């Protein structure tokens, strides 16, 4: 899911191994594999070392329990999910913010209308499939709160799949990125509104307003070092979210727009690395550490035993592999055939169908929402997490859909003649 920073390649001065690790989100993959192996080894040996590692109390003077349930203990899980992941969502917010600036991918409603409607379909489709499935299974009360899990799209991995299928420069990649950026924005809103971490206390949002005002004050005062924005208004905003009961991982989002930034955005495929404004300096400094953070995130969240497959697993996977592609295709069809909107040049609804299959890879945020929707460790949480993990099968379904649609992957010599148009 999360914007260009997570799909950007490492510096050209890096060695090939380092570049491969960072540009392909390999730390996320390694963390996931390590967690799965560790948790399943525990299962075979009837041990609890993985659970103890994730939920160990790091601060002996705090109360025992899980910090995500209201601050009763500083666990490794809390440090990663609520503190470190704030940087991940901050960079996501950066991408969303720049996309609505003049020249940004979402700044022109005429060109962004179809991808925006496709994004809506990518949320409505999987959530409806999930909820209907929960009702049909008679488990709505137990599993209904997980409706947003299959709504996510992991942009880093989806981008890699899209390049593999369509080839560099194909307009379908631009369409997918537009969809993913809008999905980022919706995902942030869904997490904030529907998944509070504790009882909501809106009075604390006054501190959020103070944080934003402080950030704007820094901006107007000529402060150009992003560390000041993180250290003062950033911490103020994080504390306000934590105390207000809104998921603390979103705590840096309100202050992102206050960092000095360019007045316009160069677009999705602009060359990165040369921008000198504070907001881009923030992204350039944090993009590699965030990859390491994602590895830790996978390590503390992806540890589920293979026997955890259950109703939640099938609801999430059905939402991702059926609801999301159908939703994206149906809403795009409505946009083109009924509203008479246009797809980018070189694209048709067959490409949209394949994009829907690619967007089924919801791994990172789907895993995050799993823990937000079902914060108590146990069979239900593990079953929906397994569904998020199974979204890694999306490349298989996407390649199959492309083949059936007559779209040959780039590595098989597919026709990339449509690459002349890269902006929707």
KAPENOR-V328462 format. One record per backbone hydrogen bond with DSSP energy under -1.0 kcal/mol. CO is the residue of the C=O (numbers start at 1). NH is the residue of the N-H. Records with the same first field share a line. If there is no record, write none. Layout:
CO = NH ; NH
This chain:
1 = 3
4 = 7 ; 8
11 = 14
15 = 19
16 = 20
17 = 21
18 = 22
19 = 23
20 = 24
21 = 26
25 = 29
26 = 30
27 = 31
28 = 32
29 = 33
30 = 34
31 = 35
32 = 36
33 = 37
34 = 38
35 = 39
36 = 40
37 = 41
38 = 42
39 = 43
40 = 44
41 = 45
42 = 47
48 = 52
49 = 53
50 = 54
51 = 55
54 = 77
59 = 62
66 = 69
67 = 70 ; 71
71 = 73
73 = 75
74 = 58
75 = 79
76 = 80
77 = 81
78 = 82
79 = 84
80 = 85
83 = 86
84 = 87
85 = 89
86 = 90
87 = 91
88 = 92
89 = 93
90 = 94
91 = 95
92 = 96
93 = 97
94 = 98
95 = 99
98 = 101
99 = 106
101 = 104
102 = 265
104 = 107
108 = 112
109 = 113
112 = 116
113 = 117
114 = 118
115 = 119
116 = 120
117 = 121
118 = 122
120 = 123 ; 124
121 = 125
123 = 127
124 = 128
125 = 129
126 = 130
127 = 131
128 = 132
129 = 133
130 = 134
131 = 135
132 = 136
133 = 137
134 = 139
135 = 138
139 = 143
140 = 144
143 = 146
144 = 147
146 = 149
148 = 151
149 = 152
153 = 155
154 = 158
155 = 159
156 = 160
157 = 161
158 = 162
159 = 163
160 = 164
161 = 165
162 = 166
163 = 167
164 = 410
167 = 170
170 = 173
171 = 175
172 = 176
173 = 177
174 = 178
175 = 179
176 = 180
177 = 181
178 = 182
179 = 183
180 = 184
181 = 185
182 = 186
183 = 187
184 = 188
185 = 189
186 = 190
187 = 191
188 = 192
189 = 193
190 = 194
191 = 195
201 = 204
202 = 205
203 = 206
204 = 207
205 = 209
206 = 210
207 = 211
208 = 212
209 = 213
210 = 214
211 = 215
212 = 216
213 = 217
214 = 218
215 = 219
216 = 220
217 = 221
218 = 223
219 = 222
225 = 228
226 = 230
227 = 231
228 = 232
229 = 234
232 = 236
233 = 237
234 = 238
235 = 239
236 = 240
237 = 241
238 = 242
239 = 243
240 = 244
241 = 246
244 = 201
245 = 197 ; 198
247 = 250
248 = 251
250 = 253
253 = 256
255 = 258
256 = 259
260 = 279
267 = 270
277 = 281
278 = 282
279 = 283
280 = 284
281 = 285
282 = 286
283 = 287
286 = 290
287 = 291
288 = 292
289 = 293
290 = 294
291 = 295
292 = 296
293 = 297
294 = 298
295 = 299
296 = 300
297 = 301
298 = 302
302 = 304
305 = 308
310 = 314
311 = 315
312 = 316
313 = 317
314 = 318
315 = 319
316 = 320
317 = 321
318 = 322 ; 323
319 = 324
322 = 326
323 = 327
324 = 328
325 = 329
326 = 330
327 = 331
328 = 332
329 = 333
330 = 334
331 = 335
332 = 336
333 = 337
334 = 338 ; 339
335 = 341
344 = 347
348 = 352
349 = 353
350 = 354
351 = 355
352 = 356
353 = 357
354 = 358
355 = 359
358 = 361
360 = 362
361 = 154
362 = 366
363 = 367
364 = 368
365 = 369
366 = 370
367 = 371
368 = 372
369 = 373
370 = 374
378 = 382
379 = 383
380 = 384
381 = 385
382 = 386
383 = 387
384 = 388
385 = 389
386 = 390
389 = 392
390 = 393
391 = 394
393 = 396 ; 397
394 = 398
395 = 399
396 = 400
397 = 401
398 = 402
399 = 403
400 = 404
401 = 405
402 = 407
403 = 406
409 = 412 ; 414
410 = 413
416 = 419
418 = 421
